[in-house]
């Protein structure tokens, strides 16, 4: 037995050496190691062209590795990445909503993103809050959005309102929406209340402009608060002067109504500036509630590096290359996204187009998507609270309390 073990011990380094030689020979023969990258969305748009070039540059600097980018529609891509990872066939890198990162890390499916203090310092603290859990960073932010209030200046004038003065407080907001509803053929506000993630996103803008939270800095659920009850009451009050049947609308369905002059106001992101066409519009910070101040929901999407692929180091390198400050800004400008970092080029954006100000100024006072281990559960609990109040099935106080109880299981 001892002789067999001795022969095995002598043979092992020879086998390993041979494997390394074969691996090097494979590279020399053009056999490349593939890096599977799941990208949410499609291959259209200026941002994709930027990433295509940057990936080619990374491949040139990393011979022997080839990036296979798979485009998957948004409604399926995050589930596909998670399902593959759970089955032991994870992509090396995936474009994920940052809201999924805590759940992925808790299930040991992704690796931490090692960021130096200098790298962290390039982001505002609220942005870091969207990717950090248990003291570790779990994603490299790749896309970012803040929200603001769009208003139709012609409908404001028709309703007897100053078309150049948007509402700044909730009282002014409700009064303006009511005036449009009563004095024009349009509805005052566009409200999203469908069973979809951006209903929760829309509601969180009300939470943050009234000083509310879902989870505090100690990880405690603090959703059941007077701030959030008032936020839901305001959401329901605006729904009374909104388009008929808000339960049928997600945020994307509000844009056609705004373009057609059927609603006087809506909350959305900076991309609308390119999409709403010839409407005589303005954009301003989201009005503030009685207990709050300026705020918005900060949403980031991130590149997540999955565990067990054998190319974690290369996937991390690629993620950092794509999201490095200059490369990231180029991608954002091509995609119409809110810049993640306050770089010199951002001031040029403000100077060229002041409609960016409402979105950029909101970063410092914004709040992150709640970081939980069951994001779908959190989304459903908040959406059900919103819908129950809009449908008249519950009071805001009861709906918030019920949702807070459910959220205890998802933190």
C-alpha positions as CSV (number, residue, x, y, z in Angstrom):
1,X,0.0,0.0,0.0
2,X,2.8,2.4,0.9
3,X,4.5,1.9,-2.5
4,X,1.2,2.7,-4.3
5,X,0.8,5.9,-2.3
6,X,4.4,6.9,-3.1
7,X,3.8,6.3,-6.8
8,X,0.6,8.4,-6.6
9,X,2.4,11.2,-4.9
10,X,5.1,11.2,-7.5
11,X,2.6,11.0,-10.4
12,X,0.3,13.9,-9.2
13,X,2.7,16.8,-10.0
14,X,3.5,15.2,-13.3
15,X,-0.2,15.1,-14.2
16,X,-0.7,18.7,-13.0
17,X,2.3,19.8,-15.0
18,X,0.9,18.0,-18.1
19,X,-2.5,19.6,-17.6
20,X,-0.9,23.1,-17.5
21,X,1.0,22.3,-20.6
22,X,-2.2,21.2,-22.4
23,X,-4.0,24.3,-21.2
24,X,-1.3,26.5,-22.6
25,X,-1.3,24.4,-25.8
26,X,-5.0,24.9,-26.1
27,X,-4.7,28.7,-25.8
28,X,-1.9,28.6,-28.4
29,X,-4.1,26.7,-30.7
30,X,-6.8,29.3,-30.4
31,X,-9.0,27.4,-27.8
32,X,-10.3,30.2,-25.6
33,X,-11.9,30.1,-22.2
34,X,-15.4,31.4,-22.5
35,X,-16.9,33.9,-20.1
36,X,-20.7,33.7,-20.1
37,X,-22.2,37.1,-19.6
38,X,-26.0,37.5,-19.3
39,X,-27.1,41.0,-20.2
40,X,-30.6,42.1,-19.5
41,X,-32.4,43.8,-22.3
42,X,-31.6,43.8,-26.0
43,X,-28.6,44.6,-28.2
44,X,-30.0,47.9,-29.4
45,X,-29.1,51.5,-28.3
46,X,-26.0,53.5,-27.9
47,X,-25.0,51.9,-24.6
48,X,-24.7,48.5,-26.2
49,X,-22.3,49.9,-28.8
50,X,-20.1,51.3,-26.0
51,X,-20.0,48.0,-24.2
52,X,-19.3,46.0,-27.4
53,X,-16.2,48.1,-27.9
54,X,-15.1,48.0,-24.3
55,X,-15.5,44.2,-24.2
56,X,-13.3,43.9,-27.3
57,X,-10.7,46.0,-25.6
58,X,-10.8,43.8,-22.5
59,X,-10.4,40.7,-24.6
60,X,-7.4,42.2,-26.4
61,X,-5.8,42.8,-23.0
62,X,-6.7,39.3,-21.7
63,X,-5.7,36.8,-24.5
64,X,-7.1,33.4,-24.1
65,X,-10.5,34.6,-22.8
66,X,-13.6,35.3,-24.9
67,X,-16.8,37.0,-23.6
68,X,-20.0,35.3,-24.8
69,X,-22.7,38.0,-24.1
70,X,-26.3,36.6,-24.0
71,X,-29.1,39.1,-24.2
72,X,-32.2,38.1,-22.3
73,X,-35.4,40.2,-21.9
74,X,-35.7,42.1,-18.6
75,X,-38.7,40.0,-17.5
76,X,-36.7,36.8,-17.7
77,X,-33.0,37.6,-17.3
78,X,-32.7,37.8,-13.6
79,X,-34.6,34.6,-13.1
80,X,-32.6,32.9,-15.7
81,X,-29.3,33.8,-14.1
82,X,-30.5,32.7,-10.6
83,X,-31.9,29.5,-11.9
84,X,-28.7,28.6,-13.8
85,X,-26.6,29.4,-10.7
86,X,-28.9,27.3,-8.4
87,X,-28.5,24.4,-10.8
88,X,-24.7,24.6,-10.8
89,X,-24.4,26.1,-14.3
90,X,-24.0,29.8,-13.4
91,X,-23.0,32.5,-15.8
92,X,-19.7,34.1,-15.0
93,X,-21.2,37.6,-15.0
94,X,-24.8,38.8,-15.0
95,X,-26.6,42.2,-15.2
96,X,-28.9,42.1,-12.2
97,X,-31.1,44.5,-10.3
98,X,-29.1,45.4,-7.2
99,X,-32.2,44.5,-5.2
100,X,-31.4,40.9,-5.8
101,X,-27.8,41.0,-4.5
102,X,-28.5,40.3,-0.8
103,X,-30.6,37.3,-1.6
104,X,-27.9,36.0,-4.0
105,X,-25.2,36.5,-1.4
106,X,-27.3,34.8,1.3
107,X,-27.6,31.8,-0.9
108,X,-23.8,31.8,-1.6
109,X,-24.3,32.2,-5.3
110,X,-22.1,35.3,-5.9
111,X,-18.8,36.5,-4.7
112,X,-18.1,39.9,-3.1
113,X,-16.8,42.7,-5.2
114,X,-13.5,43.8,-3.6
115,X,-13.5,47.6,-3.8
116,X,-10.7,49.7,-2.4
117,X,-11.5,52.8,-0.4
118,X,-10.5,54.9,-3.4
119,X,-13.0,53.0,-5.6
120,X,-15.8,53.4,-3.0
121,X,-15.1,57.1,-2.7
122,X,-16.1,57.6,-6.4
123,X,-19.7,56.9,-5.4
124,X,-22.1,58.9,-3.2
125,X,-22.9,57.1,0.0
126,X,-26.5,56.5,-1.0
127,X,-25.4,54.7,-4.1
128,X,-23.1,52.4,-2.1
129,X,-26.1,51.7,0.1
130,X,-27.8,50.0,-2.9
131,X,-25.0,47.3,-3.2
132,X,-23.8,46.8,0.3
133,X,-24.9,44.2,2.8
134,X,-23.3,42.8,6.0
135,X,-20.3,45.1,5.4
136,X,-19.5,43.8,1.9
137,X,-20.1,45.1,-1.6
138,X,-21.9,42.5,-3.8
139,X,-22.2,44.2,-7.2
140,X,-20.5,46.7,-9.5
141,X,-23.1,49.3,-10.3
142,X,-23.7,49.5,-14.1
143,X,-26.9,51.5,-14.4
144,X,-28.6,54.0,-12.2
145,X,-31.8,56.1,-12.1
146,X,-33.4,58.7,-10.0
147,X,-36.9,60.1,-10.5
148,X,-38.5,63.5,-10.9
149,X,-41.9,65.0,-11.6
150,X,-42.9,65.7,-15.2
151,X,-45.7,68.3,-15.7
152,X,-47.6,69.4,-18.8
153,X,-47.3,73.1,-19.0
154,X,-50.2,73.5,-21.4
155,X,-52.6,71.6,-19.0
156,X,-51.4,73.7,-16.1
157,X,-52.2,76.9,-18.0
158,X,-55.6,75.5,-19.0
159,X,-56.4,74.7,-15.4
160,X,-55.5,78.2,-14.3
161,X,-52.1,77.2,-12.8
162,X,-48.8,78.9,-13.4
163,X,-47.3,76.7,-16.2
164,X,-43.8,77.6,-15.1
165,X,-44.3,76.8,-11.4
166,X,-44.5,73.1,-10.6
167,X,-45.8,71.9,-7.2
168,X,-43.1,71.8,-4.5
169,X,-45.2,70.3,-1.6
170,X,-47.7,67.5,-1.4
171,X,-50.5,70.0,-0.7
172,X,-49.6,72.0,-3.8
173,X,-49.3,68.7,-5.8
174,X,-52.8,67.4,-4.9
175,X,-54.3,70.9,-5.5
176,X,-52.7,71.1,-9.0
177,X,-53.8,67.5,-9.9
178,X,-57.3,68.3,-8.7
179,X,-57.5,71.6,-10.7
180,X,-56.4,69.8,-13.8
181,X,-59.0,67.0,-13.2
182,X,-61.8,69.5,-12.7
183,X,-61.0,72.2,-15.2
184,X,-59.6,70.3,-18.2
185,X,-60.5,67.1,-20.1
186,X,-57.4,65.5,-18.7
187,X,-56.7,63.6,-15.4
188,X,-54.5,65.3,-12.9
189,X,-51.9,62.6,-12.2
190,X,-50.6,59.4,-13.7
191,X,-50.6,56.6,-11.0
192,X,-49.0,53.2,-11.3
193,X,-50.7,50.5,-9.2
194,X,-50.2,47.3,-11.2
195,X,-48.8,44.1,-9.7
196,X,-45.3,45.0,-11.0
197,X,-42.0,46.0,-9.4
198,X,-42.3,49.7,-10.4
199,X,-45.5,50.2,-8.4
200,X,-43.4,49.6,-5.3
201,X,-40.7,51.8,-6.8
202,X,-43.2,54.6,-7.4
203,X,-44.5,54.4,-3.9
204,X,-41.0,54.5,-2.4
205,X,-40.6,58.0,-3.9
206,X,-43.5,59.1,-1.6
207,X,-41.9,57.3,1.4
208,X,-38.6,59.0,0.9
209,X,-40.1,62.5,0.4
210,X,-41.9,62.1,3.7
211,X,-38.9,61.0,5.8
212,X,-40.0,57.3,5.8
213,X,-38.0,54.1,5.6
214,X,-38.6,50.4,5.1
215,X,-35.4,49.2,6.9
216,X,-33.3,51.3,9.2
217,X,-29.5,51.3,9.5
218,X,-29.7,48.6,12.1
219,X,-31.5,46.2,9.8
220,X,-34.9,46.6,11.6
221,X,-38.2,46.8,9.7
222,X,-39.6,50.3,10.4
223,X,-42.2,50.4,7.7
224,X,-45.1,50.8,10.1
225,X,-44.6,54.6,10.7
226,X,-46.8,57.7,10.5
227,X,-44.6,58.8,7.7
228,X,-45.5,55.8,5.5
229,X,-49.1,55.9,6.4
230,X,-49.2,59.5,5.2
231,X,-47.3,58.5,2.0
232,X,-49.9,55.8,1.2
233,X,-52.8,58.3,2.0
234,X,-51.2,60.7,-0.5
235,X,-50.8,58.0,-3.1
236,X,-54.5,57.1,-2.8
237,X,-55.6,60.8,-2.8
238,X,-53.7,61.3,-6.1
239,X,-55.3,58.1,-7.5
240,X,-58.7,59.8,-7.0
241,X,-57.7,62.4,-9.6
242,X,-55.6,60.0,-11.8
243,X,-56.4,58.1,-14.9
244,X,-59.2,55.6,-14.5
245,X,-58.2,52.1,-13.2
246,X,-54.7,52.7,-11.9
247,X,-54.5,49.0,-11.0
248,X,-54.1,48.3,-14.7
249,X,-51.1,50.5,-15.1
250,X,-47.4,50.1,-14.5
251,X,-45.1,53.1,-14.9
252,X,-44.3,52.5,-18.6
253,X,-48.0,52.7,-19.5
254,X,-48.2,56.3,-18.2
255,X,-46.0,57.7,-20.9
256,X,-48.6,57.4,-23.8
257,X,-51.1,59.1,-21.5
258,X,-48.7,62.0,-20.9
259,X,-47.8,62.3,-24.6
260,X,-51.5,62.4,-25.5
261,X,-52.3,65.0,-22.9
262,X,-54.5,62.7,-20.9
263,X,-52.6,63.2,-17.6
264,X,-51.1,66.4,-16.3
265,X,-48.2,64.9,-14.3
266,X,-46.2,61.7,-13.8
267,X,-43.1,60.6,-11.9
268,X,-40.4,58.9,-14.1
269,X,-36.8,58.8,-14.9
270,X,-34.5,60.9,-17.1
271,X,-35.1,58.6,-20.2
272,X,-38.5,60.2,-20.6
273,X,-36.8,63.4,-21.8
274,X,-36.0,61.7,-25.1
275,X,-39.4,59.9,-25.4
276,X,-42.2,62.3,-24.7
277,X,-41.8,64.2,-27.9
278,X,-43.5,67.5,-28.6
279,X,-45.3,67.8,-25.2
280,X,-44.8,71.2,-23.7
281,X,-43.2,69.7,-20.5
282,X,-41.1,70.6,-17.5
283,X,-39.4,68.5,-15.0
284,X,-38.8,69.2,-11.3
285,X,-38.0,67.5,-8.0
286,X,-40.7,65.3,-6.5
287,X,-42.8,67.4,-4.1
288,X,-42.0,66.9,-0.4
289,X,-44.4,65.7,2.2
290,X,-45.2,67.3,5.6
291,X,-42.6,65.2,7.5
292,X,-39.9,65.0,4.9
293,X,-37.7,66.8,2.4
294,X,-36.2,66.3,-1.0
295,X,-35.9,62.6,-1.9
296,X,-36.2,59.9,-4.5
297,X,-35.8,56.2,-4.8
298,X,-32.2,55.3,-6.0
299,X,-32.3,52.3,-8.2
300,X,-29.1,50.6,-9.4
301,X,-28.5,47.6,-11.6
302,X,-25.2,45.9,-11.0
303,X,-22.8,43.3,-12.5
304,X,-22.8,40.3,-10.3
305,X,-19.9,37.8,-10.4
306,X,-21.2,34.3,-9.8
307,X,-19.5,31.6,-7.8
308,X,-18.0,28.3,-9.0
309,X,-17.4,29.2,-12.6
310,X,-13.6,29.0,-12.5
311,X,-13.3,32.4,-14.1
312,X,-14.3,34.6,-11.1
313,X,-11.1,36.6,-11.3
314,X,-11.6,37.4,-15.0
315,X,-15.3,38.2,-14.6
316,X,-14.4,40.6,-11.8
317,X,-11.8,42.2,-13.9
318,X,-14.3,42.6,-16.8
319,X,-16.9,44.1,-14.4
320,X,-14.5,46.6,-13.0
321,X,-13.3,47.6,-16.5
322,X,-16.9,48.2,-17.8
323,X,-17.8,50.2,-14.7
324,X,-14.6,52.2,-14.3
325,X,-15.3,55.9,-14.1
326,X,-14.6,57.1,-17.6
327,X,-16.1,53.9,-19.3
328,X,-19.2,54.1,-17.1
329,X,-19.8,57.8,-17.9
330,X,-19.5,57.1,-21.6
331,X,-22.1,54.2,-21.3
332,X,-24.5,56.4,-19.3
333,X,-24.4,59.3,-21.7
334,X,-25.1,56.9,-24.6
335,X,-27.9,55.2,-22.7
336,X,-29.6,58.3,-21.2
337,X,-29.0,57.1,-17.6
338,X,-28.4,59.2,-14.5
339,X,-24.6,59.3,-14.0
340,X,-23.4,57.2,-11.1
341,X,-20.5,59.4,-10.2
342,X,-20.1,63.2,-9.8
343,X,-17.3,63.6,-12.4
344,X,-16.2,66.7,-14.2
345,X,-18.1,65.6,-17.3
346,X,-21.4,65.7,-15.3
347,X,-21.2,69.5,-14.9
348,X,-21.0,69.7,-18.6
349,X,-24.2,67.7,-18.8
350,X,-26.0,70.2,-16.5
351,X,-24.7,73.2,-18.4
352,X,-25.8,71.7,-21.7
353,X,-29.2,70.6,-20.5
354,X,-30.6,72.0,-17.2
355,X,-33.4,69.4,-17.2
356,X,-30.8,67.0,-15.8
357,X,-30.7,69.0,-12.6
358,X,-33.8,67.5,-11.0
359,X,-32.3,64.0,-11.4
360,X,-28.7,64.8,-10.4
361,X,-29.6,66.9,-7.4
362,X,-31.8,64.1,-6.0
363,X,-28.8,61.7,-5.5
364,X,-27.6,63.2,-2.3
365,X,-30.9,62.9,-0.5
366,X,-32.2,59.8,-2.2
367,X,-32.8,56.4,-0.5
368,X,-31.9,52.9,-1.7
369,X,-34.2,50.1,-2.7
370,X,-34.8,48.1,0.5
371,X,-32.0,45.5,0.6
372,X,-33.7,42.2,1.7
373,X,-33.3,38.4,1.3
374,X,-36.6,38.0,-0.5
375,X,-37.1,40.9,-2.8
376,X,-40.2,39.5,-4.5
377,X,-41.9,39.0,-1.1
378,X,-41.1,42.6,-0.2
379,X,-42.4,43.9,-3.6
380,X,-45.6,41.9,-3.3
381,X,-46.3,43.0,0.3
382,X,-45.9,46.7,-0.6
383,X,-47.9,46.4,-3.8
384,X,-50.8,44.7,-2.0
385,X,-50.8,47.5,0.5
386,X,-51.0,50.1,-2.3
387,X,-53.7,48.2,-4.2
388,X,-55.9,47.5,-1.1
389,X,-56.0,51.2,-0.3
390,X,-56.7,52.4,-3.8
391,X,-59.5,49.8,-4.1
392,X,-61.0,51.0,-0.8
393,X,-60.5,47.6,0.8
394,X,-58.3,48.8,3.7
395,X,-57.3,52.0,5.4
396,X,-53.7,53.2,4.9
397,X,-53.0,52.6,8.5
398,X,-54.1,49.0,8.4
399,X,-52.4,48.3,5.1
400,X,-49.1,49.6,6.2
401,X,-49.3,47.6,9.5
402,X,-50.1,44.4,7.6
403,X,-47.3,44.9,5.2
404,X,-44.8,45.7,8.0
405,X,-45.7,42.3,9.6
406,X,-45.1,40.5,6.3
407,X,-41.8,42.3,5.8
408,X,-40.3,40.9,9.0
409,X,-40.0,37.5,7.1
410,X,-38.1,39.1,4.2
411,X,-35.4,41.2,5.8
